[in-house]
Amino acid sequence: MQKGEQKKLGLLLAGVRARAVQNQAYFVSMEFLFRSGGKKFRAVLERADDAYRLAFQGSVRQMGLAEAFEFFERQAALYEGSVLTYTERGMTTTVTVDQKGVKLQQSEQKQPPAARQAAANPLLDSGRQYWIQVDKAAPLLREIGILTAEGKLKNDMIRKYNQIDHYVELVAPMLEADTGEEILLLDCACGKSYLSFVMNYYLREVMRRKCRILGIDINPHVVEESRAMAKRLGYHNMEFLCADLRTYQPPRHVTAVISLHACDTATDLALAAAIRARAKYIACVPCCHKELLDQFQLPALSALTRHGVFQARFNDVLTDSLRALKLEAEGYRVSVVEYISPLDSPKNLLIRAVRTGRPNPRARGEYEAVTRLLGTNSALDRQCAAPLPDGDYFVTDADLF
């Protein structure tokens, strides 16, 4: 390789190396191919937890990601032709060195034929443009149980698939408007973490945004399962913590808080965590509404609520209305929509909120007047009113990942 080509290769590799080091959380693989005459020599760099291992000519040694690019540059000078293929989630970069010179090519990561076959599943709505496309997201959908091992959509998971896709459709526009360098998404009471994984995929591989995903749940079993799933998928930008939302301290710079069907008072705890963390965006699908059922007092309407089913349904609307008004009182712009059909689930409301950064005295006054009238004191009220822990309320980014 001539001196001019060596300089060009060094410049190209410097750019790719900087991107790779910055995006280590999205690393998938790196392969090297060296050619001398009719012989070819292959090297592979693989990630092992937080380290990297290079296999070359029968030996394996630990090597940093930046060092791997230096290895390729040195070896390329010794061979007639060399190819570096670096793959991160959603994108493949190829550097080719041969007699014609040095060139760089980038392309979207191709899906295997088995994944593309899933797109023809007859259970899919052919008239709908899915946001999480089966053919492109097959590894993810297989891992979370939407697809079979053969890549076919499971009959009993079609509703779940439609639910998560509609959720992305309604939440994505909020995050697409964000101008921050990185999105930090907090999934409160994450459970099996369907939304964590789907939003991670959409943010990184569809929106091409830098992101980190943090899932919180009080159940250690589901936390361990989610960690294992993230490891199998190679989603190194995800972390799952076993914690109680009543005492959990959020990171300092939360972009968005999400929650899906958090049971008992966990929905209120998720909203309180978002408010106290000053999250820019909130997307919450409420679940249980039991807490206020025995609290609210409306003697003038007792004739309308003496039947238990009417009282319970009134309580559902009352609880979610109070949650929306509380968010407005805390300075959020709020919208409430049905994100799926009530035939799929009666708990089908999505509360979306965008932080304005400005107080809303009108909404605060309305909220305080309504709660006095009803005689209610929810977990959301208590959590927001509780004093912050001694010292800094927020954990730092250094405490994460």
Sequence and secondary structure as in RCSB ss.txt:
>XXXX:A:sequence
MQKGEQKKLGLLLAGVRARAVQNQAYFVSMEFLFRSGGKKFRAVLERADDAYRLAFQGSVRQMGLAEAFEFFERQ
AALYEGSVLTYTERGMTTTVTVDQKGVKLQQSEQKQPPAARQAAANPLLDSGRQYWIQVDKAAPLLREIGILTAE
GKLKNDMIRKYNQIDHYVELVAPMLEADTGEEILLLDCACGKSYLSFVMNYYLREVMRRKCRILGIDINPHVVEE
SRAMAKRLGYHNMEFLCADLRTYQPPRHVTAVISLHACDTATDLALAAAIRARAKYIACVPCCHKELLDQFQLPA
LSALTRHGVFQARFNDVLTDSLRALKLEAEGYRVSVVEYISPLDSPKNLLIRAVRTGRPNPRARGEYEAVTRLLG
TNSALDRQCAAPLPDGDYFVTDADLF
>XXXX:A:secstr
  HHHHHHHHHHHHHHHHHHHHTGGGEEEEEEEEEETTEEEEEEEEEETTEEEEEETTEEEE  HHHHHHHHHHH
HTTSSEEEEEEEETTEEEEEEEETTEEEEEEEE    HHHHHGGG TTS TTS  SS TTTSHHHHHHTTSB TT
S B GGGHHHHHHHHHHHHHHHHHHHT  SSSEEEEEET TT HHHHHHHHIIIIIS   EEEEEEES HHHHHH
HHHHHHHHT TTEEEEE  TTT   BSS  EEEEEEETTTHHHHHHHHHHHTT SEEEEEE    GGGGT   GG
GHHHH SHHHHHHHHHHHHHHHHHHHHHHTTEEEEEEE S TTT S  EEEEEEE SS  HHHHHHHHHHHHHHT
   HHHHHHHS   SS SSB GGG  
